[in-house]
């Protein structure tokens, strides 16, 4: 169990660092393989607590837009 706790803490720290780096780079970072890294944000009500804010990183493949029907 302590290994899982340690991994979760490392993951959350890395995610915070990555969010900060993407925001410092202007909010969208293209990768060499055609993907792009962006940041998503949300605010939500926590059960039995205050409102919380959350940010996360999205990595998407950039592709052509489908034709409109």
N, C-alpha and C positions, 0 to 999 in steps of 0.2 A: 504494500500500500504506500509506503514512503517513497518508493520509486515513482509511482504514478503522481503523487503530489509534487515531487521534484520536477517531473516532466511537464506537468501543467504549468508550474511557475516559470519554467524556462520558455515554454511556448508563449505564454502571455507577455513575458518580457520581450521576446523577439518580435511578437506582433506589434506591441507598442512602439518599438524602435522602427519597425518597417513602416507603420502608419506615419510616424514623424518624418521619416526620410522621404516618403512619397509626397507628403504635404509640402515639405521644404523644396521639393523639385517642381512644384507647381500643380500638384494634384493628379497628374496622369503621367506615367512613365512608360514609353514604348520599350519593349524588349527586342533583342536581336532576332528572335525566332518568330516575330509577328504578333506576339501577345502584348497586352498592355496591362499595367498595374494601376489601379485606381483605389480610392478610399470610399467606403460607404459609412454612413452615420445614421444613428437612430436614437431616439429618446423613448423610454418606456417606463411604465409603472412597475416597480418591484413589489412583490407580495409582501405585505406587512412592513413596508419601508418607504423611503423617499424615491422620487423619480431618479432614474439613472440614465447616464449617457453612455453610448457604446460606439466605438469605431472599429472597423475591420478592413482588411485588404481584399480586393477582388482582382483576380488574374483572369483575363479573358482573351480568347483568340479573336483577333480582328479579322473579319471576313466581309465579303460584299453583302450589302443589304439585299434581301429578296425583293423581287419585283412586286409592286402593288397590284392587287387584283381588281 
